[in-house]
Amino acid sequence: MARIITVTSGKGGVGKTSISLNLSLSLASKGCKVCLFDADLGLANVNILTGIYPKKDLESVINGQFRLNEIIIKDFQGIDIIPGSSGVKKIADLTKTQTKTLIRAFLELEDYDYFIFDTSAGISSQVLSFCMASHEIVLIATCEPTSLTDAYSMLKVLSKYGYNYPVKVVINQVKSGRAAQKAYAQLKETVNKFLSLKVQPLGIMASDKNVRAAVISQTPFFMLFPDTIASKCIESITRKLITNSSQYRDMPLELFWDKCLSFIEKHHKPKEKTAIPEKTGTRNIRKDQGIKKALSRMETRLSLLTKEVGEIKQLLKKNKKTQTMPETKEVSLDFESWLKKQS
């Protein structure tokens, strides 16, 4: 039995995985036993943020090569991590035998207080299955109009499939409390007008240059900069989750996976592959052109990254003795005071 929370977003690049990881660490610091499931298909951002690159993932368990306990990254800064990676994609096409293998694997796990699912961005069948099977969803968005639009699109799909629990919203990369309040108000107003489900404010994440420094050092900011504003925001969100724990009942993991796989079986439609005849010479030319473009993009990114690493190293040196913190006068750690005024 565990309190299962699915962290998702309508758009990529909004800091979903960073929040999932640091939230897990914050919960663990309060004495909770936490397992983070890296269900971010293909990107494996948890690996990037922690510097851990496991050789075995969920696919190894589905194929019967390893047991789940053999692939779990144990006690990383107080939490356990399950690397999903390629196994997450395979969930959509499991045979009955593989389905039984997966559910049986989770039956063997020890008990956790919290099970955090960090999903991919968007509305793939895998992402939706995790959301629909969970009693708690934390939706990450920023103040940007495109992010709010994509967040609404995610909520619209959840509403279409009959999700009936309130969805918690975190506004990330916030430069002022007023901007966060305005963004949330716009999202809530649109949801209330057109959708049947409800949203609730969970908190905000203030823009913090120490977050980027933590990414470069591959150390979660909650551990590297415990007193920075981003860590204080995570602490605020953690306290609210723990305070409201009585509103949500724990769920057996086997029941979660049963609901998850049932949703996929009912709604997943494999894409049909259509082969287009093409001359070998033309295909090779296009392949070469694609490789050249990819190399060019990599060179550009490496150049920018090299410059950025130099800047971050300087920042980290300054932070060894004294941690710098962004100006926080305009930033409120949650929406409570604003909501009281509105009501």
C-alpha positions as CSV (number, residue, x, y, z in Angstrom):
1,M,0.0,0.0,0.0
2,A,1.3,3.5,-0.9
3,R,0.1,7.0,-1.6
4,I,0.5,7.1,-5.4
5,I,1.2,10.5,-7.0
6,T,1.6,11.0,-10.8
7,V,3.5,14.0,-11.8
8,T,2.9,15.1,-15.4
9,S,2.7,18.1,-17.8
10,G,1.2,19.0,-21.1
11,K,4.4,20.4,-22.4
12,G,8.0,19.3,-22.1
13,G,10.7,21.5,-20.6
14,V,8.7,22.8,-17.7
15,G,10.8,21.2,-15.0
16,K,8.5,18.2,-14.3
17,T,11.3,15.7,-13.6
18,S,13.3,18.1,-11.4
19,I,10.2,18.7,-9.3
20,S,9.5,14.9,-9.1
21,L,13.0,14.1,-7.9
22,N,13.4,16.9,-5.4
23,L,9.8,16.4,-4.1
24,S,10.7,12.8,-3.5
25,L,13.9,13.8,-1.6
26,S,11.9,16.3,0.4
27,L,9.3,13.7,1.4
28,A,12.1,11.4,2.4
29,S,13.7,14.1,4.6
30,K,10.4,14.1,6.6
31,G,10.8,10.5,7.4
32,C,8.7,9.1,4.6
33,K,9.7,6.0,2.6
34,V,9.6,7.0,-1.0
35,C,10.1,5.3,-4.4
36,L,10.4,7.4,-7.6
37,F,9.4,5.7,-10.8
38,D,11.2,7.2,-13.8
39,A,8.5,6.8,-16.4
40,D,9.7,9.6,-18.6
41,L,9.9,7.5,-21.8
42,G,13.2,7.8,-23.7
43,L,14.5,10.9,-22.1
44,A,15.5,9.3,-18.7
45,N,15.9,12.8,-17.2
46,V,16.3,11.4,-13.7
47,N,19.6,9.9,-14.9
48,I,20.8,13.3,-16.0
49,L,19.8,15.0,-12.8
50,T,21.4,12.4,-10.6
51,G,24.4,11.2,-12.6
52,I,23.2,7.6,-12.4
53,Y,23.0,5.6,-15.6
54,P,21.6,2.1,-14.8
55,K,22.2,-0.8,-17.3
56,K,18.9,-2.5,-16.4
57,D,15.5,-1.0,-16.6
58,L,11.8,-2.1,-16.5
59,E,12.1,-3.9,-19.8
60,S,14.4,-6.4,-18.2
61,V,11.7,-7.2,-15.7
62,I,8.9,-7.4,-18.3
63,N,11.1,-9.9,-20.3
64,G,11.7,-12.0,-17.2
65,Q,15.5,-11.4,-17.2
66,F,15.6,-9.8,-13.8
67,R,13.4,-9.3,-10.8
68,L,12.2,-5.8,-9.9
69,N,14.3,-5.7,-6.8
70,E,17.4,-6.3,-8.9
71,I,17.0,-3.2,-11.1
72,I,15.9,-0.7,-8.3
73,I,18.5,1.9,-7.4
74,K,18.5,1.6,-3.7
75,D,18.8,4.5,-1.2
76,F,19.8,7.4,-3.5
77,Q,20.0,10.2,-0.9
78,G,17.2,8.4,1.0
79,I,14.9,7.3,-1.8
80,D,14.6,4.3,-4.1
81,I,14.4,4.8,-7.9
82,I,13.0,2.5,-10.5
83,P,14.4,3.1,-14.0
84,G,11.6,2.8,-16.5
85,S,13.2,3.9,-19.8
86,S,12.4,1.5,-22.7
87,G,10.2,-0.6,-20.5
88,V,7.6,2.2,-20.3
89,K,7.1,2.1,-24.1
90,K,6.7,-1.7,-24.0
91,I,3.9,-1.4,-21.4
92,A,1.5,-0.4,-24.2
93,D,2.0,-3.8,-26.0
94,L,2.3,-6.3,-23.2
95,T,1.2,-9.9,-23.7
96,K,-0.9,-11.5,-21.0
97,T,2.1,-13.4,-19.7
98,Q,4.1,-10.1,-19.5
99,T,1.2,-8.3,-17.8
100,K,1.2,-11.0,-15.1
101,T,5.0,-10.8,-14.8
102,L,4.8,-7.0,-14.3
103,I,2.1,-7.1,-11.7
104,R,3.7,-10.0,-9.8
105,A,7.0,-8.0,-9.8
106,F,5.3,-5.1,-8.0
107,L,3.7,-7.5,-5.5
108,E,7.2,-8.4,-4.3
109,L,8.2,-4.8,-3.5
110,E,8.4,-3.6,0.1
111,D,5.9,-1.1,1.4
112,Y,6.4,2.6,0.6
113,D,4.6,5.7,2.0
114,Y,4.8,7.5,-1.3
115,F,5.2,6.2,-4.9
116,I,5.9,9.0,-7.3
117,F,5.5,8.5,-11.0
118,D,7.4,10.9,-13.2
119,T,5.7,10.6,-16.6
120,S,6.6,11.9,-20.0
121,A,5.1,15.1,-21.2
122,G,2.1,15.0,-23.5
123,I,-0.9,12.7,-23.8
124,S,0.4,9.3,-25.0
125,S,-1.4,6.2,-23.9
126,Q,1.3,5.4,-21.4
127,V,1.0,8.9,-19.8
128,L,-2.8,8.8,-19.7
129,S,-2.8,5.3,-18.2
130,F,-0.6,6.4,-15.3
131,C,-2.8,9.5,-14.7
132,M,-6.1,7.6,-14.9
133,A,-5.0,4.9,-12.5
134,S,-3.8,7.4,-9.9
135,H,-5.9,9.2,-7.3
136,E,-3.5,12.1,-7.2
137,I,-2.1,14.0,-10.2
138,V,0.3,16.9,-9.9
139,L,0.3,19.0,-13.1
140,I,3.3,21.1,-13.8
141,A,3.1,24.3,-15.9
142,T,4.8,27.6,-16.3
143,C,3.4,31.1,-16.8
144,E,4.0,30.9,-20.6
145,P,0.8,30.9,-22.7
146,T,1.9,27.7,-24.6
147,S,2.5,25.8,-21.4
148,L,-0.9,26.9,-20.0
149,T,-2.6,25.9,-23.3
150,D,-0.9,22.4,-23.2
151,A,-1.8,22.0,-19.5
152,Y,-5.4,22.7,-20.4
153,S,-5.2,20.2,-23.2
154,M,-4.0,17.5,-20.8
155,L,-6.9,18.3,-18.4
156,K,-9.4,18.2,-21.3
157,V,-8.3,14.7,-22.2
158,L,-8.4,13.6,-18.6
159,S,-11.9,15.0,-18.3
160,K,-13.0,13.3,-21.5
161,Y,-12.0,9.9,-20.0
162,G,-13.9,10.6,-16.8
163,Y,-11.1,11.5,-14.4
164,N,-13.0,12.7,-11.3
165,Y,-10.3,13.7,-8.7
166,P,-9.1,17.3,-8.3
167,V,-5.9,17.8,-10.2
168,K,-3.2,19.7,-8.2
169,V,-1.3,22.4,-10.1
170,V,2.2,23.7,-9.6
171,I,3.4,26.8,-11.5
172,N,7.1,26.5,-12.1
173,Q,9.9,29.0,-13.1
174,V,8.0,31.8,-11.4
175,K,9.6,35.3,-11.5
176,S,6.8,37.0,-9.3
177,G,3.9,35.8,-7.2
178,R,1.6,38.1,-9.2
179,A,2.5,36.3,-12.5
180,A,1.9,32.9,-10.9
181,Q,-1.5,33.9,-9.5
182,K,-2.5,35.3,-12.9
183,A,-1.4,32.2,-14.7
184,Y,-3.3,29.9,-12.3
185,A,-6.4,32.1,-12.4
186,Q,-6.5,31.9,-16.2
187,L,-6.1,28.1,-16.1
188,K,-8.8,27.6,-13.4
189,E,-11.3,29.9,-15.1
190,T,-11.0,28.1,-18.4
191,V,-11.3,24.7,-16.7
192,N,-14.3,25.7,-14.6
193,K,-16.0,27.0,-17.7
194,F,-15.5,24.1,-20.1
195,L,-14.5,20.9,-18.1
196,S,-16.1,18.7,-15.5
197,L,-13.0,18.1,-13.4
198,K,-11.5,20.5,-10.9
199,V,-8.1,22.0,-10.3
200,Q,-6.4,23.0,-7.0
201,P,-3.3,25.1,-6.4
202,L,-0.5,23.1,-4.8
203,G,2.2,25.7,-4.9
204,I,4.8,27.5,-7.0
205,M,8.4,27.1,-7.8
206,A,10.3,30.4,-7.9
207,S,12.9,31.0,-10.7
208,D,16.3,30.1,-9.1
209,K,19.7,30.2,-10.8
210,N,20.9,27.6,-8.3
211,V,18.6,25.0,-10.0
212,R,20.7,25.2,-13.2
213,A,23.9,24.9,-11.2
214,A,22.5,21.7,-9.6
215,V,21.6,20.3,-13.0
216,I,25.2,20.8,-14.3
217,S,26.7,19.2,-11.2
218,Q,24.2,16.3,-11.5
219,T,23.1,16.8,-7.9
220,P,19.5,17.5,-6.9
221,F,19.2,21.2,-5.8
222,F,17.4,20.1,-2.6
223,M,20.6,18.3,-1.6
224,L,23.1,20.8,-3.0
225,F,21.4,24.0,-2.0
226,P,19.0,23.2,0.9
227,D,18.5,26.9,1.8
228,T,17.9,28.2,-1.7
229,I,14.5,29.5,-2.7
230,A,13.7,26.5,-4.9
231,S,14.3,24.2,-2.0
232,K,12.0,26.3,0.2
233,C,9.3,26.1,-2.4
234,I,9.6,22.3,-2.5
235,E,9.4,22.2,1.3
236,S,6.2,24.2,1.1
237,I,4.7,21.8,-1.4
238,T,5.8,18.8,0.7
239,R,4.2,20.2,3.8
240,K,0.9,20.8,2.0
241,L,0.9,17.2,0.6
242,I,1.6,15.7,4.0
243,T,-1.0,17.9,5.7
244,N,-3.7,16.8,3.3
245,S,-2.7,13.1,3.4
246,S,-6.0,12.2,5.2
247,Q,-8.0,13.2,2.0
248,Y,-6.4,10.4,0.0
249,R,-6.4,6.7,0.7
250,D,-3.4,4.5,0.0
251,M,-3.6,2.2,-3.0
252,P,-2.1,-1.3,-3.5
253,L,0.5,-1.2,-6.3
254,E,-1.1,-4.2,-8.0
255,L,-4.4,-2.4,-8.2
256,F,-2.7,0.6,-9.7
257,W,-1.1,-1.5,-12.4
258,D,-4.3,-3.4,-13.0
259,K,-6.1,-0.1,-13.7
260,C,-3.2,1.2,-15.7
261,L,-3.0,-1.8,-18.0
262,S,-6.8,-2.0,-18.3
263,F,-6.9,1.6,-19.6
264,I,-4.2,0.9,-22.1
265,E,-5.9,-2.3,-23.4
266,K,-9.1,-0.4,-23.9
267,H,-7.7,2.8,-25.5
268,H,-4.3,2.1,-27.0
269,K,-4.3,1.9,-30.8
270,P,-1.0,0.9,-32.3
271,K,0.1,3.0,-35.2
272,E,0.3,1.2,-38.5
273,K,3.5,1.5,-40.3
274,T,3.2,2.3,-44.0
275,A,6.2,1.7,-46.2
276,I,6.9,4.2,-48.9
277,P,8.9,2.9,-51.9
278,E,12.1,4.9,-52.3
279,K,15.2,4.5,-54.4
280,T,18.3,3.4,-52.5
281,G,20.4,6.3,-53.8
282,T,17.8,8.9,-52.7
283,R,17.4,7.2,-49.3
284,N,21.2,7.3,-48.7
285,I,21.5,10.9,-49.7
286,R,18.7,11.8,-47.2
287,K,20.3,9.8,-44.6
288,D,23.7,11.6,-45.1
289,Q,21.9,14.9,-45.0
290,G,20.2,14.0,-41.8
291,I,23.4,12.9,-40.2
292,K,25.1,16.2,-41.2
293,K,22.2,18.3,-39.7
294,A,22.3,16.2,-36.5
295,L,26.1,16.7,-36.1
296,S,25.7,20.5,-36.8
297,R,23.0,20.7,-34.1
298,M,25.2,18.7,-31.6
299,E,28.2,21.0,-32.3
300,T,26.1,24.1,-31.6
301,R,24.7,22.6,-28.4
302,L,28.1,21.5,-27.2
303,S,29.5,24.9,-27.8
304,L,26.7,26.5,-25.7
305,L,27.0,23.9,-23.1
306,T,30.8,24.4,-22.8
307,K,30.3,28.1,-22.2
308,E,27.5,27.4,-19.7
309,V,29.6,24.9,-17.8
310,G,32.3,27.5,-17.3
311,E,29.8,30.0,-15.9
312,I,28.3,27.4,-13.6
313,K,31.7,26.3,-12.3
314,Q,32.3,29.9,-11.3
315,L,29.0,30.1,-9.6
316,L,29.6,26.8,-7.7
317,K,32.9,28.1,-6.5
318,K,31.2,31.2,-5.0
319,N,28.6,29.0,-3.4
320,K,31.0,26.8,-1.6
321,K,31.2,29.2,1.3
322,T,28.1,31.3,0.9
323,Q,25.0,30.3,-1.0
324,T,23.5,33.0,-3.2
325,M,19.8,33.3,-3.2
326,P,17.5,35.1,-5.7
327,E,15.5,38.1,-4.6
328,T,12.3,36.7,-3.1
329,K,10.3,39.7,-2.0
330,E,7.7,39.3,-4.7
331,V,7.4,35.5,-4.5
332,S,4.8,33.8,-2.3
333,L,5.5,30.1,-1.6
334,D,1.8,29.1,-2.3
335,F,-1.5,30.5,-3.4
336,E,-3.3,30.4,0.0
337,S,-3.3,34.2,0.8
338,W,-4.3,35.0,-2.8
339,L,-7.2,32.4,-2.7
340,K,-8.5,33.9,0.6
341,K,-8.6,37.3,-1.0
342,Q,-10.5,36.0,-4.0
343,S,-13.0,34.2,-1.9
